[in-house]
Each structure stands twice: as C-alpha cells, then as structure tokens.
C-alpha cells in the first residue's frame, strides 16, 4: 500500500496547519477561540438558574452527519427541558479541549464530543472528571472517563468495504481518502486494512483529507490518482472514510467524463443518497445519526441517574447499506434521508 500526497494540497494544508496552530500577537487564546465558536443560537453564559445544560463539541458543524447528530441530541435535550450549546472545534483537538473546559466553566450538566478520539482530549476530559460532568462521544470511543459512545466507525464501514471488494472481483486499485484526526475514520480505515489483507491483488493508495477542505481535497486527490489510470485500465474504486471526500472525488470523475470508477462512502448523508440514486456513487452506509443523537442523550441521563454504579458502554444504532439495488425503496422508507438538516 502506498501513500501519494498531492504536492499542492500539502502546501495548502501546511499553511492552514500553521495558521490553525499558531496564535498571532493580539488575537484570542485557544480557550477564547473555542468559546467564540459557539453557534449563534446558543448562549455563552452559564446555564440558566435551575436549567441543565448539554454541551456539544463538534469536529465540524458544516458536515451534514455532525449536523444530523446535533439535531437529534438537541431535540431530545430540549424536550427534557435542557439548554443546548454547540461549539465548532474546526477539526482542531486543541480547540476541542478548550471547548470542553469552557463548558465546564459554564456549569454544563453533560457534554458530548463529536468524532475527536478520547486520546486527543486529555485536558478536556480531565477537567470534566474533576467536575464530575459525564461525557459521551459520538465516534470518539471509550476511555479517559467517558461514560458512553456510539457512532463507532468499524461496524459502519465493514458492510460497505465488503461490497466494494466484491464489486471489484477481489482485484484492482483503490484510492482511499482518509482522515486521522477523527476516531471514526481511524476505525474505518482499520477495517479497510483488515479486510484487504486477504486480497493481495488489490492495490491501495491512501491520501488524507483535511477539515476544512475535505471536498476540495477529495476532488484533487482523485484527479491526480486518475492521471495514470485511463478508462479500461482495470477495476478502479474510490473509498471515502465518510461521504463528503468521496463526493468531492465524484466531481473530478464528472469533469473527466469517467464512468468506470466505483465510489463508496459512509454515513449516508442526503447528497450521498442522491448520488447513489443518480448512479454516481456505488454505495454508502446510512447511519441513523439523528437517532444516535437521541440515544446518546438518553444514555447520558441514564449515567447521571446511575451515578457511581454506571459502567461505560457502547450503545450502537445499526447502519443500512444503500446501493443501486435498494435505493428507491430506501428513499420510500426513509424520505427524511434526502432532506438536508434544518
């Protein structure tokens, strides 16, 4: 397996990393930056007197799956009479740690981490443990005091990867669009690697996308990868560790008029389901993300009620693989799946 990073993308990525990781003179500290990232509809002040606060720290609020989870958890929390505050950490673990600490200062009753692995949230989780505030993760795994997780990447990736291998006939070439800052993508990539160990005739090229920038990176990496692979050169596939990088790759396929490359995603966002319907995406796994948000909030309530007797657990909601064989029926059964989150 090889990694062939696109030079121009790396240069842009390096510039963004320098910008994201440095604090120019006269600008806010990381904690202040994270606090300022709260969505406009949320409050910066401590929870209202007598009202509980659910804080959510998202790896990116612009991703439709993050938005769907937030919608589900928000609906459940507000129905229970809680306030909700959402902080966008812009793909930056330092911002995520600062955001959790900020929520602790604001007297949050419970916190949900969206996608950041628990191993990258040491400072934030330590603050939560010291304040006895329960933290759940969506795709971030267990450990470091986290009480529950769901949306784990491995179980969601396996059926799609197996379909991809079968569609390729066990041979050919795959462009894998990865992302190592998020635990979900790490887990999905591990599933990909484990399955492909049994298929030595499949060659994999890995390129890592950025947040923000995943659509553009998907398009650029696909264009570079296709350069030496003319139509008819063999079974070809593009796999995204979530839908959006794969959708970015589809834009390059359309520009080049390529219909010989199969494309696979994960999460089943509205654009991906429509892409399966129109034939530009081969398959995606539809994660019932809004339901995951509701389940996570209820699990946090259960953990609070149980107190010291609570045992950390995974509370997974099964995915549905959507492909050309079932997409029409799927849309009939789940019309909400092709509607963008409100």
PyMOL commands that set and color helices and strands:
alter all, ss='L'
color gray80, all
select helices_A, chain A and resi 7-21+30-36+64-79+93-105+118-120+122-130+153-168+183-196+214-226+243-256+270-278+289-309+327-333+335-338
alter helices_A, ss='H'
color red, helices_A
select strands_A, chain A and resi 2-3+53-58+83-88+110-114+134-138+148-150+172-178+202-208+236-240+261-264+283-286+313-314+320-323
alter strands_A, ss='S'
color yellow, strands_A
deselect
rebuild
show_as cartoon
